[in-house]
């Protein structure tokens, strides 16, 4: 690999922009290709939560790396709304897992604490604690605006000499000695297809990543799963800031989550979905279905029954690019082609994992292995992991 390879990153969502930034910071020449506009896919439809309240040590470690970058970008102008993150527990076994999480996070320099059921209302006065054992709370977690994040990173990438070409869809691929020749759709001036020669390609296409992989003759098993979010309007602003509340622990729970958006407004979604088929990212219903609003209202009435004049407002749907084992793919799909790297499939955790996924993808490009994040070799899309399922 040359000291400053020309790398084309496919996709200008959070994973693509974080990968591009990590690469340009280390001297690579960068071109980002985006079929639409920056953050126009799943990233722009996310509710933007960044949290570390998990129970798996590796997952927590990944977020330690990511949060380090978020703090840096916050210093460079990214708005990070530190409203806190509360994950609810329904069983004593979950509380035991949470207690261990507090220890792991403390060792990593992150603040978190256990909340007993009788203390939940101290944190969220409107919560109904029935059926709950307690929760795990991280006061420094919160949410960001993914559009703002992607555009901030785009500005840094451009300032460091990188190019971002929007409305440029990848149409075809030719392998050539030492790299690739990519055919893309033309720009607005003449519409003629353009050719780009490069040394390395990173597929950060999100829900479109399987289509991108197919142009290279690869089969990438990522399932675009539809998820819905709804705005909740309140008659009067709460006299406290609602943290992010999540009722899901390792697949157990209702999947309901909700958080503060602005005074008098919350955002909620159901984090459990039964998809019988993958969605077509070019043709799916991007609006919230009425039945989903009914289901969401029932769950909200159960968990926060006395919100002042709560009513559901606009809703929308986005896609979670999901892998069979629900962990992202970061690395080469084919070990014999190390110049084609996949960075996709982070599901509902794409925003919060993007900084570390970008770091790992850059390692693969420049060093041939994920040297800066211990254990991240396990995220490579091996034959054992790249299988059907979701």
VOKOLTI-476999 format. One record per residue (C-alpha): x, y, z; residue number from 1; residue in three letters. Coordinates in steps of 0.001 Angstrom, whole numbers. Layout:
! VOKOLTI-476999
+---------+---------+---------+-----+-----+
:      c1 :      c2 :      c3 :   n : res :
+---------+---------+---------+-----+-----+
:       X :       Y :       Z : NUM : ALA :
...
+---------+---------+---------+-----+-----+
This chain:
! VOKOLTI-476999
+---------+---------+---------+-----+-----+
:      c1 :      c2 :      c3 :   n : res :
+---------+---------+---------+-----+-----+
:       0 :       0 :       0 :   1 : UNK :
:    1347 :    3413 :    -945 :   2 : UNK :
:    1829 :    5942 :    1839 :   3 : UNK :
:   -1060 :    8066 :     561 :   4 : UNK :
:   -3457 :    5808 :   -1377 :   5 : UNK :
:   -6480 :    7196 :   -3195 :   6 : UNK :
:   -9471 :    5772 :   -1326 :   7 : UNK :
:  -13040 :    6056 :   -2558 :   8 : UNK :
:  -15645 :    5792 :     214 :   9 : UNK :
:  -19101 :    4834 :   -1020 :  10 : UNK :
:  -21770 :    6535 :    1102 :  11 : UNK :
:  -21877 :    9866 :    2958 :  12 : UNK :
:  -23759 :    8722 :    6044 :  13 : UNK :
:  -22151 :    8574 :    9472 :  14 : UNK :
:  -20077 :    5437 :    8774 :  15 : UNK :
:  -18817 :    6772 :    5451 :  16 : UNK :
:  -17983 :   10223 :    6777 :  17 : UNK :
:  -16216 :    8856 :    9875 :  18 : UNK :
:  -14179 :    6498 :    7683 :  19 : UNK :
:  -13286 :    9326 :    5302 :  20 : UNK :
:  -12224 :   11570 :    8195 :  21 : UNK :
:  -10025 :    8895 :    9798 :  22 : UNK :
:   -8350 :    8241 :    6443 :  23 : UNK :
:   -7777 :   11869 :    5449 :  24 : UNK :
:   -6322 :   12589 :    8893 :  25 : UNK :
:   -3728 :    9881 :    8215 :  26 : UNK :
:   -2707 :   11232 :    4838 :  27 : UNK :
:   -4869 :    9254 :    2424 :  28 : UNK :
:   -6356 :   10956 :    -605 :  29 : UNK :
:  -10140 :   10735 :    -199 :  30 : UNK :
:  -13138 :   10853 :   -2503 :  31 : UNK :
:  -16578 :   10230 :   -1020 :  32 : UNK :
:  -19278 :    9169 :   -3482 :  33 : UNK :
:  -22889 :    9671 :   -2413 :  34 : UNK :
:  -25828 :    8686 :   -4628 :  35 : UNK :
:  -28048 :   11344 :   -3028 :  36 : UNK :
:  -27036 :   14008 :    -507 :  37 : UNK :
:  -25016 :   13851 :    2702 :  38 : UNK :
:  -26886 :   11878 :    5416 :  39 : UNK :
:  -29845 :   11263 :    3085 :  40 : UNK :
:  -30144 :    7546 :    3927 :  41 : UNK :
:  -30559 :    5808 :    7284 :  42 : UNK :
:  -28324 :    8288 :    9124 :  43 : UNK :
:  -30651 :   11206 :    8492 :  44 : UNK :
:  -33663 :    9242 :    9728 :  45 : UNK :
:  -32075 :    8179 :   12995 :  46 : UNK :
:  -33083 :    9579 :   16378 :  47 : UNK :
:  -29364 :   10107 :   16996 :  48 : UNK :
:  -28898 :    8443 :   20379 :  49 : UNK :
:  -25353 :    7945 :   21670 :  50 : UNK :
:  -25192 :    5658 :   24708 :  51 : UNK :
:  -22883 :    3274 :   26533 :  52 : UNK :
:  -25412 :    1513 :   28784 :  53 : UNK :
:  -24773 :   -2019 :   27579 :  54 : UNK :
:  -23766 :   -5281 :   29243 :  55 : UNK :
:  -21164 :   -6726 :   26839 :  56 : UNK :
:  -17580 :   -5610 :   27639 :  57 : UNK :
:  -16561 :   -5481 :   23955 :  58 : UNK :
:  -19595 :   -3364 :   23037 :  59 : UNK :
:  -18791 :    -965 :   25883 :  60 : UNK :
:  -15139 :    -783 :   24789 :  61 : UNK :
:  -16181 :     143 :   21243 :  62 : UNK :
:  -18216 :    3025 :   22648 :  63 : UNK :
:  -15291 :    4219 :   24764 :  64 : UNK :
:  -13379 :    4749 :   21504 :  65 : UNK :
:  -16418 :    6375 :   19870 :  66 : UNK :
:  -17174 :    8711 :   22778 :  67 : UNK :
:  -13579 :    9969 :   22738 :  68 : UNK :
:  -14179 :   11202 :   19189 :  69 : UNK :
:  -17603 :   12644 :   19984 :  70 : UNK :
:  -15988 :   14724 :   22731 :  71 : UNK :
:  -13400 :   15971 :   20236 :  72 : UNK :
:  -16068 :   16927 :   17676 :  73 : UNK :
:  -18126 :   18580 :   20383 :  74 : UNK :
:  -15139 :   20853 :   20908 :  75 : UNK :
:  -15207 :   21570 :   17164 :  76 : UNK :
:  -18860 :   22592 :   17141 :  77 : UNK :
:  -20998 :   19423 :   17210 :  78 : UNK :
:  -24012 :   19857 :   19488 :  79 : UNK :
:  -24194 :   16904 :   21875 :  80 : UNK :
:  -27328 :   16982 :   24035 :  81 : UNK :
:  -26212 :   15314 :   27279 :  82 : UNK :
:  -29673 :   14328 :   28529 :  83 : UNK :
:  -28585 :   10955 :   29964 :  84 : UNK :
:  -29545 :    7406 :   29000 :  85 : UNK :
:  -31658 :    5063 :   31177 :  86 : UNK :
:  -31921 :    1374 :   30260 :  87 : UNK :
:  -34705 :    -390 :   32166 :  88 : UNK :
:  -34413 :   -3787 :   33873 :  89 : UNK :
:  -37315 :   -6181 :   34431 :  90 : UNK :
:  -35480 :   -8984 :   36274 :  91 : UNK :
:  -32897 :   -9367 :   39058 :  92 : UNK :
:  -30635 :  -11099 :   36528 :  93 : UNK :
:  -30658 :   -7977 :   34373 :  94 : UNK :
:  -29806 :   -5842 :   37384 :  95 : UNK :
:  -26819 :   -8120 :   38042 :  96 : UNK :
:  -25670 :   -7531 :   34456 :  97 : UNK :
:  -26168 :   -3803 :   34974 :  98 : UNK :
:  -24064 :   -3820 :   38152 :  99 : UNK :
:  -21208 :   -5406 :   36188 : 100 : UNK :
:  -21679 :   -2813 :   33438 : 101 : UNK :
:  -21213 :     -20 :   36007 : 102 : UNK :
:  -17871 :   -1602 :   36983 : 103 : UNK :
:  -16720 :   -2031 :   33356 : 104 : UNK :
:  -17692 :    1521 :   32464 : 105 : UNK :
:  -15982 :    2926 :   35558 : 106 : UNK :
:  -12749 :    1131 :   34624 : 107 : UNK :
:  -13032 :    2800 :   31193 : 108 : UNK :
:  -13606 :    6246 :   32680 : 109 : UNK :
:  -17361 :    6416 :   31956 : 110 : UNK :
:  -19946 :    7477 :   34518 : 111 : UNK :
:  -22970 :    5236 :   35153 : 112 : UNK :
:  -24989 :    4039 :   38121 : 113 : UNK :
:  -27680 :    1578 :   39117 : 114 : UNK :
:  -31180 :    2911 :   39743 : 115 : UNK :
:  -33540 :     841 :   41923 : 116 : UNK :
:  -37235 :     606 :   41023 : 117 : UNK :
:  -38218 :    2933 :   43885 : 118 : UNK :
:  -35720 :    5535 :   42610 : 119 : UNK :
:  -36888 :    5599 :   38983 : 120 : UNK :
:  -39351 :    8425 :   39588 : 121 : UNK :
:  -36558 :   10578 :   41024 : 122 : UNK :
:  -35036 :   10462 :   37541 : 123 : UNK :
:  -38190 :   10288 :   35393 : 124 : UNK :
:  -41134 :   11602 :   37480 : 125 : UNK :
:  -43729 :   10413 :   34934 : 126 : UNK :
:  -42534 :    6810 :   34725 : 127 : UNK :
:  -44668 :    3921 :   35937 : 128 : UNK :
:  -42241 :    1520 :   37695 : 129 : UNK :
:  -44652 :   -1451 :   37739 : 130 : UNK :
:  -42940 :   -4609 :   36536 : 131 : UNK :
:  -39485 :   -3063 :   36691 : 132 : UNK :
:  -36533 :   -3947 :   38911 : 133 : UNK :
:  -34704 :    -726 :   38158 : 134 : UNK :
:  -32310 :     564 :   35530 : 135 : UNK :
:  -28831 :    1526 :   34414 : 136 : UNK :
:  -28243 :    5253 :   33976 : 137 : UNK :
:  -25446 :    7109 :   32223 : 138 : UNK :
:  -25725 :   10867 :   32856 : 139 : UNK :
:  -23256 :   11845 :   30115 : 140 : UNK :
:  -24972 :    9976 :   27263 : 141 : UNK :
:  -27445 :   11757 :   25019 : 142 : UNK :
:  -28229 :   12500 :   21395 : 143 : UNK :
:  -26834 :   14341 :   18398 : 144 : UNK :
:  -28320 :   15484 :   15099 : 145 : UNK :
:  -26947 :   13049 :   12472 : 146 : UNK :
:  -27329 :   15595 :    9639 : 147 : UNK :
:  -25314 :   18104 :   11637 : 148 : UNK :
:  -22683 :   15477 :   12465 : 149 : UNK :
:  -22239 :   14337 :    8847 : 150 : UNK :
:  -22021 :   17898 :    7557 : 151 : UNK :
:  -19542 :   18906 :   10253 : 152 : UNK :
:  -17315 :   15955 :    9327 : 153 : UNK :
:  -17755 :   16748 :    5629 : 154 : UNK :
:  -16440 :   20247 :    6288 : 155 : UNK :
:  -13360 :   18862 :    8071 : 156 : UNK :
:  -12730 :   16302 :    5303 : 157 : UNK :
:  -12931 :   19032 :    2648 : 158 : UNK :
:  -10664 :   21324 :    4669 : 159 : UNK :
:   -8056 :   18550 :    4730 : 160 : UNK :
:   -8217 :   18143 :     954 : 161 : UNK :
:  -10820 :   15411 :     596 : 162 : UNK :
:  -13560 :   15514 :   -2045 : 163 : UNK :
:  -17238 :   14770 :   -1463 : 164 : UNK :
:  -19275 :   14204 :   -4592 : 165 : UNK :
:  -23017 :   14169 :   -3996 : 166 : UNK :
:  -25638 :   12839 :   -6448 : 167 : UNK :
:  -23013 :   10524 :   -7915 : 168 : UNK :
:  -24268 :    6943 :   -7976 : 169 : UNK :
:  -21849 :    4076 :   -8531 : 170 : UNK :
:  -22866 :    2402 :  -11808 : 171 : UNK :
:  -20063 :      -9 :  -12608 : 172 : UNK :
:  -16687 :   -1338 :  -11510 : 173 : UNK :
:  -13575 :   -2460 :  -13361 : 174 : UNK :
:  -10641 :   -4027 :  -11562 : 175 : UNK :
:   -7306 :   -2808 :  -12842 : 176 : UNK :
:   -3724 :   -3375 :  -11814 : 177 : UNK :
:   -3376 :   -2015 :   -8285 : 178 : UNK :
:   -6931 :    -832 :   -7873 : 179 : UNK :
:  -10256 :      -1 :   -9493 : 180 : UNK :
:  -11871 :    2098 :  -12165 : 181 : UNK :
:  -15304 :    3227 :  -10986 : 182 : UNK :
:  -18043 :    4457 :  -13296 : 183 : UNK :
:  -20430 :    6917 :  -11647 : 184 : UNK :
:  -23435 :    8879 :  -12766 : 185 : UNK :
:  -22673 :   12351 :  -14086 : 186 : UNK :
:  -23148 :   15668 :  -12377 : 187 : UNK :
:  -25797 :   18276 :  -13141 : 188 : UNK :
:  -23742 :   20021 :  -15841 : 189 : UNK :
:  -23911 :   17397 :  -18572 : 190 : UNK :
:  -25165 :   14151 :  -17024 : 191 : UNK :
:  -22356 :   12157 :  -18630 : 192 : UNK :
:  -20991 :    9212 :  -16592 : 193 : UNK :
:  -17648 :    9862 :  -14911 : 194 : UNK :
:  -14694 :    7535 :  -14356 : 195 : UNK :
:  -12639 :    7533 :  -11166 : 196 : UNK :
:   -9435 :    5554 :  -10695 : 197 : UNK :
:   -8543 :    4604 :   -7129 : 198 : UNK :
:   -6429 :    2212 :   -5078 : 199 : UNK :
:   -8963 :    1194 :   -2413 : 200 : UNK :
:  -12738 :    1209 :   -2025 : 201 : UNK :
:  -14684 :    1291 :    1250 : 202 : UNK :
:  -18305 :     171 :     963 : 203 : UNK :
:  -20172 :    2269 :    3545 : 204 : UNK :
:  -23461 :    2107 :    1642 : 205 : UNK :
:  -25705 :    1322 :    4618 : 206 : UNK :
:  -28952 :    -250 :    3417 : 207 : UNK :
:  -27541 :     -47 :    -127 : 208 : UNK :
:  -24286 :   -1839 :     791 : 209 : UNK :
:  -25433 :   -5192 :    -695 : 210 : UNK :
:  -26143 :   -3438 :   -4029 : 211 : UNK :
:  -22702 :   -1840 :   -3956 : 212 : UNK :
:  -21078 :   -5196 :   -3112 : 213 : UNK :
:  -22890 :   -6824 :   -6041 : 214 : UNK :
:  -21191 :   -4402 :   -8463 : 215 : UNK :
:  -17891 :   -5889 :   -7263 : 216 : UNK :
:  -19225 :   -9435 :   -7645 : 217 : UNK :
:  -19618 :   -9923 :   -3889 : 218 : UNK :
:  -22603 :  -11170 :   -1891 : 219 : UNK :
:  -23098 :   -9126 :    1253 : 220 : UNK :
:  -25806 :  -10293 :    3626 : 221 : UNK :
:  -27236 :   -7162 :    5218 : 222 : UNK :
:  -30969 :   -7015 :    5876 : 223 : UNK :
:  -32546 :   -3526 :    5577 : 224 : UNK :
:  -35053 :   -3554 :    8447 : 225 : UNK :
:  -37755 :    -893 :    8662 : 226 : UNK :
:  -38086 :    1052 :   11933 : 227 : UNK :
:  -40485 :    3830 :   12826 : 228 : UNK :
:  -40287 :    6905 :   15031 : 229 : UNK :
:  -42976 :    9345 :   16162 : 230 : UNK :
:  -42967 :   12816 :   17692 : 231 : UNK :
:  -44972 :   13158 :   20933 : 232 : UNK :
:  -46404 :   16619 :   21579 : 233 : UNK :
:  -47131 :   17686 :   25168 : 234 : UNK :
:  -49640 :   20355 :   26183 : 235 : UNK :
:  -47038 :   21915 :   28440 : 236 : UNK :
:  -43267 :   21468 :   28718 : 237 : UNK :
:  -42009 :   19073 :   31382 : 238 : UNK :
:  -40271 :   20737 :   34315 : 239 : UNK :
:  -37320 :   18349 :   33839 : 240 : UNK :
:  -35416 :   16942 :   30845 : 241 : UNK :
:  -36560 :   13442 :   29916 : 242 : UNK :
:  -33485 :   11232 :   29456 : 243 : UNK :
:  -33376 :    8586 :   26759 : 244 : UNK :
:  -35382 :    5680 :   28224 : 245 : UNK :
:  -34921 :    2223 :   26666 : 246 : UNK :
:  -36953 :    -873 :   27588 : 247 : UNK :
:  -34764 :   -3532 :   25993 : 248 : UNK :
:  -31927 :   -5636 :   27431 : 249 : UNK :
:  -30248 :   -8111 :   25076 : 250 : UNK :
:  -33485 :   -8597 :   23152 : 251 : UNK :
:  -35740 :   -8798 :   26240 : 252 : UNK :
:  -38335 :   -6087 :   26922 : 253 : UNK :
:  -40988 :   -4188 :   24987 : 254 : UNK :
:  -38502 :   -2356 :   22752 : 255 : UNK :
:  -40130 :     973 :   23623 : 256 : UNK :
:  -37764 :    3919 :   23812 : 257 : UNK :
:  -38394 :    7628 :   24123 : 258 : UNK :
:  -36450 :   10795 :   24848 : 259 : UNK :
:  -36554 :   14569 :   25095 : 260 : UNK :
:  -36353 :   16383 :   21758 : 261 : UNK :
:  -37149 :   19947 :   22797 : 262 : UNK :
:  -39419 :   21644 :   25372 : 263 : UNK :
:  -42911 :   20170 :   25030 : 264 : UNK :
:  -41773 :   17479 :   22574 : 265 : UNK :
:  -40508 :   13909 :   22895 : 266 : UNK :
:  -39498 :   11347 :   20268 : 267 : UNK :
:  -40417 :    7673 :   20635 : 268 : UNK :
:  -39878 :    4454 :   18713 : 269 : UNK :
:  -40335 :     708 :   19130 : 270 : UNK :
:  -36982 :   -1044 :   18887 : 271 : UNK :
:  -38348 :   -4539 :   18154 : 272 : UNK :
:  -39467 :   -5366 :   14630 : 273 : UNK :
:  -40747 :   -8580 :   13029 : 274 : UNK :
:  -39731 :   -8190 :    9396 : 275 : UNK :
:  -40720 :  -11054 :    7142 : 276 : UNK :
:  -38648 :   -9724 :    4240 : 277 : UNK :
:  -35882 :   -7173 :    3789 : 278 : UNK :
:  -36955 :   -3743 :    2601 : 279 : UNK :
:  -35962 :   -2274 :    -757 : 280 : UNK :
:  -34091 :     916 :     222 : 281 : UNK :
:  -35118 :    2521 :   -3082 : 282 : UNK :
:  -38804 :    1762 :   -2581 : 283 : UNK :
:  -40121 :    1406 :     967 : 284 : UNK :
:  -42804 :    3150 :    2986 : 285 : UNK :
:  -40916 :    5935 :    4771 : 286 : UNK :
:  -43985 :    7050 :    6721 : 287 : UNK :
:  -45196 :    5695 :   10062 : 288 : UNK :
:  -48090 :    3239 :    9740 : 289 : UNK :
:  -51255 :    3863 :   11762 : 290 : UNK :
:  -51082 :     472 :   13492 : 291 : UNK :
:  -47573 :    1302 :   14680 : 292 : UNK :
:  -48878 :    4511 :   16242 : 293 : UNK :
:  -51583 :    2505 :   18040 : 294 : UNK :
:  -48999 :      24 :   19349 : 295 : UNK :
:  -46712 :    2828 :   20441 : 296 : UNK :
:  -49522 :    4678 :   22202 : 297 : UNK :
:  -50404 :    1547 :   24197 : 298 : UNK :
:  -46821 :    1044 :   25331 : 299 : UNK :
:  -46484 :    4715 :   26267 : 300 : UNK :
:  -49735 :    4629 :   28247 : 301 : UNK :
:  -48386 :    1676 :   30189 : 302 : UNK :
:  -44960 :    3148 :   30944 : 303 : UNK :
:  -45605 :    6938 :   31154 : 304 : UNK :
:  -49391 :    7157 :   31705 : 305 : UNK :
:  -49650 :   10748 :   32930 : 306 : UNK :
:  -47713 :   12821 :   30420 : 307 : UNK :
:  -49501 :   16201 :   30190 : 308 : UNK :
:  -51818 :   16123 :   27169 : 309 : UNK :
:  -49566 :   13756 :   25212 : 310 : UNK :
:  -50568 :   13255 :   21589 : 311 : UNK :
:  -48770 :   11666 :   18674 : 312 : UNK :
:  -47531 :   13950 :   15919 : 313 : UNK :
:  -45689 :   13262 :   12690 : 314 : UNK :
:  -43965 :    9952 :   12233 : 315 : UNK :
:  -41416 :    8570 :    9824 : 316 : UNK :
:  -39601 :    5347 :    9022 : 317 : UNK :
:  -35960 :    4567 :    8338 : 318 : UNK :
:  -33918 :    1458 :    7705 : 319 : UNK :
:  -31591 :    -396 :   10055 : 320 : UNK :
:  -28962 :   -2292 :    8029 : 321 : UNK :
:  -28856 :   -5501 :   10101 : 322 : UNK :
:  -26452 :   -8463 :    9961 : 323 : UNK :
:  -27246 :  -12034 :   11028 : 324 : UNK :
:  -25483 :  -11639 :   14394 : 325 : UNK :
:  -26487 :   -7969 :   14866 : 326 : UNK :
:  -22880 :   -6755 :   14874 : 327 : UNK :
:  -21394 :   -4535 :   12179 : 328 : UNK :
:  -19218 :   -5711 :    9315 : 329 : UNK :
:  -15859 :   -3914 :    9283 : 330 : UNK :
:  -13111 :   -5335 :    7109 : 331 : UNK :
:  -12548 :   -7132 :    3797 : 332 : UNK :
:  -15265 :   -9551 :    2705 : 333 : UNK :
:  -12686 :  -11531 :     757 : 334 : UNK :
:   -9245 :  -11869 :    2343 : 335 : UNK :
:   -7726 :  -12203 :   -1136 : 336 : UNK :
:   -8967 :   -8678 :   -1977 : 337 : UNK :
:   -7757 :   -6469 :     899 : 338 : UNK :
:   -8329 :   -3291 :   -1116 : 339 : UNK :
:  -12122 :   -3670 :    -894 : 340 : UNK :
:  -13301 :   -2942 :    2649 : 341 : UNK :
:  -16847 :   -3169 :    4007 : 342 : UNK :
:  -18016 :    -783 :    6757 : 343 : UNK :
:  -21745 :   -1427 :    7104 : 344 : UNK :
:  -24444 :   -3322 :    8965 : 345 : UNK :
:  -24425 :   -1501 :   12307 : 346 : UNK :
:  -28217 :   -1759 :   12622 : 347 : UNK :
:  -29696 :     697 :   15101 : 348 : UNK :
:  -26266 :    1534 :   16535 : 349 : UNK :
:  -24746 :    3121 :   13438 : 350 : UNK :
:  -24641 :    6669 :   14786 : 351 : UNK :
:  -22989 :    5837 :   18093 : 352 : UNK :
:  -20550 :    3306 :   16611 : 353 : UNK :
:  -19651 :    5337 :   13507 : 354 : UNK :
:  -16522 :    6991 :   14988 : 355 : UNK :
:  -14967 :    3657 :   15986 : 356 : UNK :
:  -16126 :    1866 :   12827 : 357 : UNK :
:  -14417 :    4612 :   10823 : 358 : UNK :
:  -11271 :    4109 :   12886 : 359 : UNK :
:  -11286 :     330 :   12325 : 360 : UNK :
:  -12023 :     663 :    8597 : 361 : UNK :
:   -9108 :    3104 :    8228 : 362 : UNK :
:   -6852 :     585 :    9980 : 363 : UNK :
:   -7813 :   -2077 :    7440 : 364 : UNK :
:   -7128 :     295 :    4547 : 365 : UNK :
:   -3772 :    1642 :    5738 : 366 : UNK :
:   -2387 :   -1206 :    7866 : 367 : UNK :
:   -4163 :   -4337 :    6645 : 368 : UNK :
:   -5524 :   -5124 :   10114 : 369 : UNK :
:   -7546 :   -3347 :   12839 : 370 : UNK :
:   -4551 :   -2573 :   15024 : 371 : UNK :
:   -5940 :     333 :   17076 : 372 : UNK :
:   -9027 :   -1374 :   18580 : 373 : UNK :
:   -8412 :   -4628 :   20494 : 374 : UNK :
:  -10639 :   -7512 :   19445 : 375 : UNK :
:  -12108 :   -5731 :   16434 : 376 : UNK :
:  -10824 :   -8423 :   14067 : 377 : UNK :
:  -14029 :  -10199 :   15151 : 378 : UNK :
:  -16057 :   -7590 :   13222 : 379 : UNK :
:  -14584 :   -8645 :    9870 : 380 : UNK :
:  -17316 :  -10031 :    7558 : 381 : UNK :
:  -16002 :  -13593 :    7592 : 382 : UNK :
:  -17788 :  -16426 :    5789 : 383 : UNK :
:  -19154 :  -17558 :    9175 : 384 : UNK :
:  -20697 :  -14124 :    9821 : 385 : UNK :
:  -21744 :  -13089 :    6311 : 386 : UNK :
:  -24811 :  -15325 :    6197 : 387 : UNK :
:  -28535 :  -14905 :    5739 : 388 : UNK :
:  -30577 :  -14002 :    8805 : 389 : UNK :
:  -31384 :  -10924 :   10841 : 390 : UNK :
+---------+---------+---------+-----+-----+
